[in-house]
């Protein structure tokens, strides 16, 4: 095998010479120390130059002349990223990505956003592999486990909650996605629906931190944050969120001024959902029928 100092041009020339002697591509690759797909590509490109290796070598040299310049990000864009993060309570890169596109019509990858954040802030993972979160919660009766989440509808955010046993749900719309909104939804959902629960589970979103966490134990004996990237841990609320889109609000986006009319639409849907729509996971009963079986009735 040839040493590492052999130039690519020399390798290409030898590759073509060996090919003309009917040497198998695998043998050529082993001899030159390159991948067989690379050998196949070189041979194909030379053939496309009518078998004239000089033409391909000229093209190859032109394409690989000089170091590739690194792409630089405009300083103003960095300023936008820092400002958005600070104005939105140190929000995550995913939300910065959304706000960048909405406010400035700038599209950036999450990798780029986090790279920029890393230049100014000391970022560390909010998740630790060894943190004990306990088993995924299960329920054998209503009000034992409640899951909560939020759904993005553009400039409208739906906060959702579900009793994983009875399938009873609560939905409230807000123009923002803050922990204050989360706290308000917490009060609303338990005053009008759930009353109390043994365990309340959410994901790690900022809307379920700070003010939300300070009040969560008014209504729950335990609070659990689901593990990131484990959709099955929030499967019940994720399933309802899909139903909310498919059967009620759709996949479009809305403006905050539309919240009153949208909330009326959601409230009408919840009447159908609780009183008419049967659930496979509830033995083909409606949430209302399940609650009646356990002599539990919601105010709504």
C-alpha positions in Angstrom: 0.0 0.0 0.0 1.3 3.5 -0.9 2.1 5.9 1.9 0.0 8.9 3.1 2.2 11.4 1.3 1.0 10.3 -2.1 -0.9 13.1 -3.7 -4.5 12.7 -4.9 -3.4 13.4 -8.4 -0.9 10.6 -8.3 -3.5 8.3 -6.8 -5.9 9.1 -9.6 -3.3 8.5 -12.3 -2.4 5.1 -10.8 -6.0 4.3 -10.4 -6.6 4.8 -14.2 -3.5 2.8 -15.1 -4.6 -0.1 -13.0 -8.1 0.1 -14.3 -6.8 -0.1 -17.9 -5.1 -3.4 -17.0 -8.5 -4.8 -15.9 -7.6 -4.7 -12.2 -10.8 -5.1 -10.0 -12.0 -2.0 -8.3 -11.6 -3.6 -4.9 -8.0 -4.4 -5.6 -7.3 -0.9 -6.8 -8.9 0.6 -3.7 -6.8 -1.7 -1.4 -3.6 -0.8 -3.3 -4.2 3.0 -3.2 -5.7 3.0 0.4 -8.9 4.7 -0.6 -12.6 3.6 -0.6 -13.8 1.6 -3.5 -16.6 4.1 -4.1 -14.0 6.8 -4.6 -12.2 4.6 -7.1 -15.5 4.0 -8.9 -16.2 7.8 -9.0 -12.7 8.6 -10.4 -13.1 6.0 -13.2 -16.5 7.2 -14.1 -15.4 10.8 -14.3 -12.4 10.0 -16.5 -14.7 8.0 -18.8 -16.9 11.0 -19.0 -13.9 12.9 -20.2 -13.6 10.4 -23.1 -10.9 8.5 -21.3 -8.6 11.5 -21.2 -7.2 11.6 -17.7 -5.6 15.0 -18.2 -9.1 16.6 -18.6 -10.3 15.1 -15.3 -7.1 16.1 -13.5 -7.5 19.7 -14.6 -11.1 19.7 -13.4 -10.2 18.1 -10.1 -7.3 20.6 -9.5 -9.5 23.6 -10.2 -12.2 22.3 -7.8 -9.7 21.8 -5.0 -7.6 24.9 -5.4 -7.1 27.0 -2.2 -8.7 26.5 1.3 -12.4 26.8 1.6 -13.4 30.1 3.3 -15.3 29.8 6.5 -18.8 31.2 6.4 -19.2 34.0 8.9 -22.4 34.9 10.6 -23.4 38.6 10.6 -22.8 40.3 13.9 -26.3 41.7 13.9 -27.8 38.3 13.7 -25.8 37.3 16.8 -27.2 40.3 18.5 -30.7 39.2 17.6 -30.1 35.8 19.1 -28.7 37.2 22.3 -31.6 39.7 22.6 -34.3 37.1 22.0 -32.8 34.8 24.6 -32.6 37.5 27.3 -36.0 38.9 26.5 -37.6 35.4 26.8 -36.1 34.2 30.1 -33.1 32.3 28.7 -35.3 30.3 26.3 -34.0 27.3 24.4 -32.6 27.3 20.9 -35.8 25.9 19.4 -37.8 28.9 20.6 -35.0 31.3 19.5 -35.2 29.6 16.1 -39.0 30.3 15.9 -38.7 33.9 17.1 -35.8 34.6 14.6 -38.0 33.6 11.7 -41.1 35.4 13.0 -39.5 38.7 13.9 -36.6 39.0 11.5 -37.4 36.5 8.7 -34.1 34.7 9.5 -33.8 31.0 9.2 -30.9 29.3 11.1 -30.2 25.7 12.1 -30.3 24.8 15.8 -26.7 23.9 15.6 -25.7 27.4 14.5 -27.9 29.0 17.1 -26.3 27.0 19.9 -22.9 27.7 18.6 -23.6 31.4 18.7 -25.0 31.1 22.3 -21.9 29.2 23.3 -19.7 32.2 22.4 -21.4 34.3 25.0 -23.0 32.0 27.6 -21.8 29.0 29.5 -24.3 26.5 28.3 -24.7 23.2 30.0 -27.2 20.4 29.5 -30.4 20.7 31.6 -30.6 17.0 31.6 -28.4 14.6 33.4 -28.3 11.0 32.4 -28.1 9.8 36.0 -31.0 11.8 37.4 -33.6 9.4 38.8 -37.0 10.3 37.5 -38.8 7.2 38.6 -40.8 4.8 36.4 -43.2 6.0 33.7 -46.4 6.7 35.7 -49.5 4.4 35.3 -53.0 4.9 36.6 -55.7 2.5 37.8 -58.3 5.1 38.6 -59.2 8.7 37.6 -57.2 11.6 39.0 -54.1 9.5 39.8 -52.0 10.9 36.9 -52.3 14.1 34.9 -50.1 14.9 32.0 -49.7 18.5 30.7 -48.2 20.0 27.5 -48.5 23.0 25.2 -49.2 23.2 21.5 -47.9 26.0 19.2 -50.5 27.5 16.8 -48.4 30.4 15.6 -49.2 33.4 17.8 -51.6 31.3 19.9 -50.5 28.6 22.4 -52.9 25.9 23.6 -52.1 24.6 27.1 -53.5 21.0 27.5 -53.9 18.6 30.3 -55.3 15.0 30.3 -56.2 12.5 33.0 -54.5 9.4 31.6 -57.1 7.0 33.0 -60.4 8.7 32.3 -59.1 10.7 29.3 -60.8 13.8 30.7 -59.0 16.9 29.3 -58.6 20.6 29.9 -57.6 23.1 27.2 -57.0 26.9 27.5 -55.5 29.2 24.9 -52.9 32.0 25.6 -51.1 34.5 23.5 -47.7 33.6 25.0 -45.8 30.7 26.4 -44.5 31.7 29.8 -44.4 30.2 33.3 -47.0 32.8 34.3 -49.3 31.3 31.6 -48.5 27.9 32.9 -49.4 28.9 36.4 -52.7 30.3 35.2 -53.5 27.2 33.3 -52.6 25.1 36.4 -55.2 27.0 38.4 -57.8 26.8 35.6 -57.5 23.1 34.9 -57.7 22.0 38.5 -60.5 24.4 39.5 -62.6 23.4 36.5 -61.6 19.8 35.9 -59.1 17.7 37.9 -59.5 19.0 41.5 -56.4 17.1 42.7 -54.0 14.5 41.5 -51.4 12.1 42.9 -48.9 12.9 40.2 -48.6 15.7 37.7 -46.2 15.2 34.7 -45.0 17.7 32.2 -42.1 18.0 29.8 -39.1 20.3 30.5 -40.5 23.4 28.7 -40.0 26.8 30.4 -43.7 27.3 30.6 -43.7 24.5 33.3 -41.0 26.1 35.5 -40.6 29.1 37.8 -44.1 30.3 38.6 -45.7 27.1 37.6 -43.5 25.0 39.8 -44.1 27.2 42.8 -47.8 26.4 42.7 -47.8 22.8 41.4 -48.0 21.2 44.8 -51.3 23.0 45.6 -52.9 20.4 43.3 -50.4 17.5 43.1 -48.8 15.2 45.6 -45.8 14.6 43.2 -44.4 16.4 40.2 -42.5 14.6 37.5 -40.6 16.0 34.4 -40.6 13.5 31.6 -37.2 12.5 30.1 -36.3 14.4 26.9 -36.7 12.7 23.5 -38.9 10.0 25.1 -42.2 10.6 23.4 -43.7 7.6 25.1 -43.5 9.2 28.5 -46.0 11.9 27.4 -47.9 9.6 25.0 -51.4 10.4 26.4 -51.1 14.1 26.1 -49.4 13.8 22.7 -52.2 11.7 21.5 -54.8 14.3 22.6 -52.8 17.1 21.1 -53.0 15.3 17.7 -56.8 14.9 18.2 -57.1 18.6 19.1 -55.4 19.5 15.8 -57.2 16.9 13.7 -60.7 17.3 15.0 -60.8 20.9 16.1 -58.2 23.6 15.4 -56.3 22.0 12.5 -52.6 22.5 11.6 -52.8 26.2 10.7 -51.5 29.2 12.6 -53.6 31.9 14.3 -53.2 35.5 15.6 -53.7 36.3 19.2 -56.7 38.4 18.4 -58.5 35.2 17.4 -58.2 33.7 20.9 -61.8 34.5 22.0 -63.4 32.8 19.0 -60.9 29.9 19.0 -61.6 29.3 22.7 -65.3 29.1 22.0 -64.6 26.5 19.3 -62.4 24.5 21.7 -65.0 24.6 24.5 -67.6 23.3 22.0 -65.2 20.5 21.0 -64.6 19.6 24.6 -68.4 19.1 25.1 -68.3 16.6 22.3 -65.0 15.1 23.4 -66.2 14.4 27.0 -69.8 13.4 26.3 -69.9 11.7 22.9 -66.5 10.6 21.8 -65.6 7.1 23.0 -62.0 6.0 23.6 -60.4 2.7 23.0 -58.2 3.1 26.0 -61.3 3.7 28.2 -63.1 0.5 27.1 -65.1 2.4 24.4 -66.6 4.7 27.0 -66.6 8.5 27.0 -64.6 10.4 29.7 -67.9 11.4 31.3 -69.0 7.7 31.5 -65.7 6.7 33.2 -66.1 9.5 35.7 -69.7 8.5 36.4 -68.5 4.9 37.1 -66.2 6.3 39.8 -68.8 8.8 41.0 -66.6 11.7 39.9 -68.2 14.4 37.9 -66.5 17.5 36.6 -68.1 21.0 36.8 -67.8 21.3 33.0 
